[in-house]
């Protein structure tokens, strides 16, 4: 069962990512240790797409290095 968009956002914020805002349902999260922002689209109660889960996981792993 896929995770929810809200879960991904909580994971990013827990690791120190900051929501820079965006248009519509898009949010851009930045972190001082990463050059590229992570874009998450969708409302908090929607199922996350596989590529969104992978992008969040990869970003969090890069920050923890």
N, C-alpha and C positions, 0 to 999 in steps of 0.2 A: 504494500500500500504506500503510495507516495506521501511525502511529508507536505505540510502546508507552507505557503509563502511566509506566513507569520513566524513559523518555526525557523526558517532560514534567516529572516531578518533578526530574530532574537539571537541566533548563533553569531551573526556578524557583529551585532552591537556588543555582545558579551566579550568578543575578542578585540574590541577597541575601534571597530569601524564606525565612521560617522556618516549619517545620511545627508548627502549634499543636495538632495531634492531632485526633481525631474519633472517631466511633463506627463500629465494624466496619471496612469497607474504605474509609471516607471519611477524607480528610485535609483540613485547612483550613490554607492557607498565607497568612501575613500579611507585609506589608512596611510599613516606617515611612512611605513616601511614598504609600501607598494607604489609603483609608478602609475599603474593603470587602475581606474575605478572599476568596481563590480556593479553591473546593472541588473536589477531585479525588477521584473514587471509582473503585474497581477495584484489582485486584492488579497489581503491577509488570510482570508478563509478559503482561497482557491488551492487546488492541488498544484504542487510545484512540478515543473517539467524536469525530466532527467538531466538535461544540460544545465539547468539552474542549480540543481543539487550538486553536480560535479564542479561547477564554477565556484560555488561557495566553499566546498570542501578543499579545493585546490588553493584558494585564496587564504583560508585559515591555516593550511599547512605551511604556506610560504611565510606567513607572519610569524609562526612559531619557530622557524629555523633560527 
